[in-house]
Amino acid sequence: MRNVIIYGINWTNCYALQSIFKQKYPEKCVKTCNSLTALLHSLSDMPDAGLILALNPHEHVYLFHALQARLQNRKVLVVADRLYYIDRCVLQYFGVMDYVLKDELSCAIRSEREKLRLPEAWLRFCHRPQKKTVAATYAFNAGETPEEVLFNINQYAWWNLPPGVTQAKYALLILLSSGHPAIELAKKFGLGTKTVSIYRKKVMYRLGMDSSLLSLFRGLKLDAHLQRTAFAHNPAVPDDNCALPIAVGMN
C-alpha cells in the first residue's frame, strides 16, 4: 500500500497523522481531504489507497452509510478520541475492523526503538498486506430513512451484547441514559437504588467503558442529535465547496 487517504472533521488531527507518515513512512503518498467532495474524488482516483478516518464513529453514522460501497476491498483505519461500546458496534456493522485511539499513536513520534509499541491495528494498516477477508457488513435499502439507519444499528448493538451483559440490564442503562432517575427506576423494577448503581458500574465495565455520565449518554445508543454529518447532501452548497460537517439539521 503506497497511497493513503486521510479524512476527518478536525484538520489538526488530519495533519498530525500526515506528519507521522512523512516522518515514519516517507515512501508513502499521503492525501489529506478537507471536504466530502475531495474524499470521493480521492477514493475514485486511488482505488488501492488505504483510508484513515479521523473521527468518532457514533457522530458520523451517515458518513459510513454513504461510503459503505467504497469501503469494500480497501484497508480502512479509524482514529478516534475515544471509543464507546456503540462506536465499536458502528464499525462492526459497516465491516471496519481496525481502529485506534489518538493517544495510542503518541509513540509514533518517539524513537525507533519504541516502534513495536504501536497499536496492532496501526501496524496491520501500515505494514502488512491486505488479506482477502469478508467482513460482516449489512446491505441498505435505497429508500432507508435516517431514523431507520440509526434504529438498525441500535438493534445490532442490542442483539450483540458481550457475555455477562443481559438485555434487561442493558435496557436499564438505556433508561438511565435517557434521563430517568435511578430512584424511579429502582422502584419500577423492584430494585434497591444501590443495586441500580452497582448494575451501572458492572455493565459499563463489561461494555468496555467507565461509568461516567458522558459514557452513559454517548456510549450506549445512537442519537440523531449527536450526528455531525448530514444524512442527505445539502443542495444549497456547491459540490466543490461542500466541507464537512455539513450543517444540515445541526443546532
C-alpha positions in Angstrom: 0.0 0.0 0.0 1.8 3.1 -1.3 -1.1 5.6 -1.1 -3.0 6.7 1.9 -6.1 9.0 2.1 -6.8 10.8 5.4 -10.2 12.4 6.1 -11.6 13.9 9.3 -13.5 16.9 10.6 -10.7 18.2 12.8 -7.9 19.5 10.5 -5.3 19.4 13.3 -5.8 15.6 13.7 -5.6 15.1 10.0 -2.3 17.0 9.6 -0.9 15.4 12.7 -1.5 12.0 11.1 0.0 13.3 7.8 3.1 14.4 9.8 3.5 10.9 11.3 3.5 9.4 7.8 6.0 12.0 6.5 8.3 11.2 9.4 7.9 7.4 9.6 6.8 6.4 6.1 8.3 8.9 3.6 7.8 6.4 0.8 4.0 6.6 1.0 2.0 9.2 -0.8 -0.5 10.8 1.6 -3.5 12.8 0.5 -5.4 14.8 3.1 -9.1 15.6 2.3 -10.9 18.5 3.8 -14.3 18.0 2.1 -16.6 15.2 1.2 -16.2 16.0 -2.5 -12.4 15.8 -2.2 -12.7 12.5 -0.4 -15.0 10.9 -3.0 -12.7 12.1 -5.8 -9.6 10.6 -4.0 -11.4 7.3 -3.4 -12.2 7.1 -7.1 -8.8 8.2 -8.3 -6.9 5.9 -5.9 -8.8 2.6 -5.6 -5.9 0.8 -3.9 -5.2 3.5 -1.3 -5.8 2.9 2.3 -8.2 5.2 4.1 -7.9 6.7 7.5 -11.0 8.3 9.1 -10.1 10.6 12.0 -13.5 10.9 13.7 -15.7 9.5 16.4 -17.9 6.8 14.7 -21.1 7.4 16.8 -21.2 11.0 15.5 -20.8 10.1 11.8 -23.1 7.2 11.1 -24.5 8.7 8.0 -20.9 9.1 6.6 -20.2 5.4 7.0 -23.6 4.7 5.4 -22.8 6.8 2.4 -19.3 5.3 2.0 -20.2 1.7 2.6 -19.8 0.6 -1.0 -16.4 2.5 -1.3 -15.0 0.8 1.9 -15.2 -2.7 0.4 -11.8 -4.3 -0.5 -10.0 -1.3 0.9 -7.8 -1.0 4.0 -9.6 1.3 6.5 -8.4 2.6 9.8 -10.4 4.7 12.2 -8.6 7.1 14.6 -10.9 8.3 17.4 -10.6 10.4 20.5 -12.2 7.6 22.5 -14.3 4.5 21.6 -17.5 3.7 23.3 -19.5 0.5 23.0 -21.8 1.9 20.4 -18.7 3.2 18.4 -17.4 -0.4 18.1 -20.9 -1.6 17.1 -21.0 1.1 14.3 -17.6 -0.1 13.0 -18.5 -3.8 13.1 -21.8 -3.1 11.4 -20.1 -1.4 8.5 -17.3 -4.0 8.4 -14.5 -1.7 9.7 -12.4 -3.9 11.9 -9.3 -1.8 12.6 -9.4 1.2 14.9 -7.0 3.0 17.3 -7.3 5.8 19.9 -5.5 9.0 19.1 -3.5 8.8 22.3 -2.2 5.4 21.4 -0.2 6.9 18.5 1.9 9.1 20.7 4.7 6.6 20.5 4.8 7.1 16.7 6.7 10.4 17.2 9.3 8.9 19.6 12.4 6.9 18.9 12.6 4.0 16.5 13.2 1.7 19.5 9.6 2.2 20.6 8.1 1.4 17.2 6.9 -2.0 18.4 4.6 -0.3 20.9 2.4 1.0 18.1 -1.1 -0.5 18.2 -1.6 -3.7 16.3 -4.3 -2.1 14.1 -1.9 0.6 13.0 0.8 -2.0 12.2 -1.8 -4.0 10.1 -2.8 -0.9 8.2 0.7 0.4 7.5 2.9 -2.6 7.2 1.0 -5.7 6.3 -0.6 -6.8 3.0 -4.3 -6.7 2.9 -6.0 -10.0 3.4 -9.0 -11.1 1.4 -11.4 -11.3 4.2 -15.2 -10.9 4.2 -16.4 -8.6 6.9 -19.9 -8.8 8.4 -21.5 -5.8 6.6 -25.1 -5.1 6.0 -26.8 -4.0 2.8 -29.1 -1.0 2.9 -32.4 -0.2 1.3 -32.1 2.7 -1.1 -35.1 4.3 0.5 -34.0 3.9 4.1 -34.6 6.9 6.3 -32.1 8.4 8.7 -34.2 7.1 11.6 -34.1 3.6 10.2 -30.4 3.7 9.8 -29.9 4.6 13.5 -32.6 2.1 14.6 -31.0 -0.8 12.8 -27.6 -0.2 14.3 -29.1 0.3 17.8 -30.8 -3.1 17.2 -27.4 -4.6 16.2 -25.9 -3.3 19.5 -28.9 -4.8 21.4 -28.5 -8.3 19.8 -24.7 -8.4 20.1 -24.1 -7.7 23.8 -21.0 -9.2 25.2 -21.1 -12.1 27.7 -22.3 -11.1 31.1 -24.5 -8.3 29.9 -28.2 -9.2 29.8 -30.7 -7.3 27.7 -32.6 -6.4 30.9 -29.5 -4.7 32.4 -28.7 -3.1 29.1 -32.3 -1.7 28.9 -31.9 -0.4 32.5 -28.8 1.6 31.4 -30.6 2.9 28.3 -33.3 4.3 30.6 -30.7 5.9 32.8 -29.0 7.4 29.8 -32.4 8.8 28.7 -32.7 10.8 31.9 -34.8 8.6 34.1 -33.8 9.0 37.7 -32.2 6.0 39.4 -34.7 6.1 42.3 -37.6 6.0 39.9 -36.2 3.0 38.0 -35.3 1.2 41.3 -39.0 1.4 42.4 -40.3 0.4 38.9 -38.1 -2.7 38.7 -38.2 -3.6 42.4 -34.5 -2.9 43.0 -32.6 -1.0 45.5 -31.0 2.3 44.5 -27.6 0.9 45.4 -28.3 -2.2 43.2 -29.0 0.1 40.2 -25.7 1.9 40.8 -23.8 -1.5 41.0 -25.5 -2.7 37.8 -24.4 0.5 36.1 -20.8 0.2 37.0 -20.5 -3.5 36.3 -22.4 -3.4 32.9 -20.5 -0.3 31.7 -17.2 -2.1 32.6 -18.2 -5.2 30.7 -19.1 -2.9 27.7 -15.6 -1.6 27.8 -16.4 1.9 29.3 -16.2 3.8 32.5 -19.4 4.6 34.4 -19.2 8.4 33.8 -22.3 10.4 32.7 -20.6 11.1 29.4 -20.1 7.4 28.7 -23.6 6.7 29.8 -25.1 9.4 27.5 -22.9 8.8 24.4 -21.8 5.2 24.7 -24.9 3.0 24.7 -27.0 4.0 21.7 -27.0 6.3 18.7 -28.8 9.6 18.9 -29.8 11.7 15.9 -28.9 14.9 17.8 -25.3 13.8 18.1 -24.8 13.3 14.4 -22.3 15.8 12.9 -22.7 14.6 9.3 -26.0 15.1 7.5 -27.8 12.2 6.0 -28.6 14.0 2.7 -26.5 16.3 0.6 -27.2 20.0 1.1 -28.3 21.3 -2.3 -27.7 24.9 -1.2 -23.9 24.3 -1.1 -21.9 23.8 -4.3 -20.2 20.5 -4.6 -16.7 21.9 -4.8 -17.1 23.8 -1.5 -19.1 21.3 0.5 -17.0 20.9 3.6 -17.9 18.6 6.3 -19.6 18.5 8.7 -22.5 19.5 6.5 -24.7 21.9 8.6 -28.0 20.4 7.6 -30.1 19.8 10.6 -27.4 20.9 13.0 -28.1 23.1 16.1 
